[in-house]
Amino acid sequence: MATDPGIFDVIYSTRAMRRLKPDPVPEDLLLRLIDAAHQAPSGSNAQNGRWLVVRDPEQKQRIAALNKEAVLVYAGPAGTRAPAMPHQDPAKRERQRAAVLWQADNLHEVPAIVFACLELGAGRGDSFMAGAGAGGSIWPGVQNLLLAARALGLGAAPTTLGLRDRAAIKAILNLPETIEPFCLIPVGYPQGRFGPVTRRPVEEVMRWDRWSDL
């Protein structure tokens, strides 16, 4: 009998899966993802994370069109995306860009698009989104969702590009003024395979006690 992967196995193999199959994801699995996301901590235990799962083909078409516009501005031929990173092989970075563009072309066929949102107090939208604490109560839930997806054999990767025209996306989703989207997460069965992620050595990204000696 297959056993669930351990938490560290999940953490170290949760890749950003952008190429997803169009095969439907059972509703009970989507509910498990959202329930896992809902277990994450939130500021003052407000539990104000809100999750919208889009499966309707017409809705997905409209979302995909907005997302593609933003993706081309970022990752298209004349896009603003940095062509190289000091810690990333150029060929691998180009494969990543190709996956982003593939997702933009095929987002409407992904079985489910999850929107991670926060319910805010009246009048807090713009000021809160620009504040230092913006999103602190939703991103832990997003990570829970990603880890749960990996444990269930589902692919997922969060993106904020599709929220570039925030007013348009809120209109499509019919979100109240007090609910703000922070990212969208396409979910489906991956075309590729899970495996170890490539990260810089931990010694390069941490210090003990203070950043440097005086």
RASULKA-V141076 format. One record per backbone hydrogen bond with DSSP energy under -1.0 kcal/mol. NH is the residue of the N-H (numbers start at 1). CO is the residue of the C=O. E is the energy in kcal/mol with one decimal. If there is no record, write none. Layout:
<<NH CO E> <NH CO E>>
//
This chain:
<<10 6 -2.2> <11 7 -2.5> <12 8 -2.3> <13 10 -1.2> <15 13 -1.6> <17 15 -1.0> <17 156 -1.7> <21 189 -3.3> <30 26 -1.7> <31 27 -2.5> <32 28 -1.6> <33 29 -2.0> <34 30 -2.1> <35 31 -2.5> <36 32 -2.3> <37 33 -2.4> <38 34 -2.2> <40 37 -1.5> <45 42 -2.5> <46 43 -2.0> <50 117 -2.7> <52 115 -2.0> <54 113 -2.9> <60 56 -2.5> <61 57 -2.0> <62 58 -1.9> <63 59 -2.4> <64 60 -2.7> <65 61 -1.9> <66 62 -1.6> <67 63 -2.6> <68 64 -2.6> <69 65 -1.6> <70 66 -1.7> <71 67 -2.6> <72 68 -2.4> <73 69 -1.4> <74 70 -1.6> <75 71 -4.3> <76 72 -1.4> <79 76 -2.2> <80 73 -1.4> <81 74 -2.8> <88 85 -1.6> <93 89 -2.4> <94 90 -2.1> <95 91 -1.9> <96 92 -1.9> <97 93 -2.1> <98 94 -2.3> <99 95 -1.9> <100 96 -2.0> <101 97 -2.4> <102 98 -2.5> <103 99 -2.4> <104 100 -1.9> <105 101 -2.0> <106 102 -1.5> <107 103 -1.1> <109 106 -2.0> <110 107 -1.2> <112 187 -1.3> <113 54 -2.0> <114 185 -2.5> <115 52 -3.1> <116 183 -2.3> <117 50 -2.9> <118 180 -2.2> <119 48 -2.7> <120 178 -4.0> <124 121 -2.0> <128 124 -2.7> <129 125 -2.5> <130 126 -1.4> <134 131 -1.3> <136 133 -2.1> <138 135 -1.9> <139 135 -2.3> <142 138 -1.8> <143 139 -2.3> <144 140 -2.1> <145 141 -2.3> <146 142 -2.3> <147 143 -2.5> <148 144 -2.6> <149 145 -2.6> <150 146 -2.1> <151 147 -2.3> <152 148 -1.6> <153 150 -1.5> <154 149 -3.3> <155 188 -3.8> <159 184 -2.1> <163 160 -1.9> <164 161 -1.8> <166 164 -1.0> <169 165 -2.2> <170 166 -2.4> <171 167 -1.8> <172 168 -2.3> <173 169 -2.2> <175 170 -2.3> <179 176 -1.6> <180 118 -2.6> <182 116 -3.3> <183 116 -1.2> <184 159 -2.6> <185 114 -3.1> <187 112 -3.0> <188 155 -1.9> <191 19 -2.5> <197 12 -1.6> <204 201 -1.9> <205 202 -1.3> <210 208 -2.6>>
//
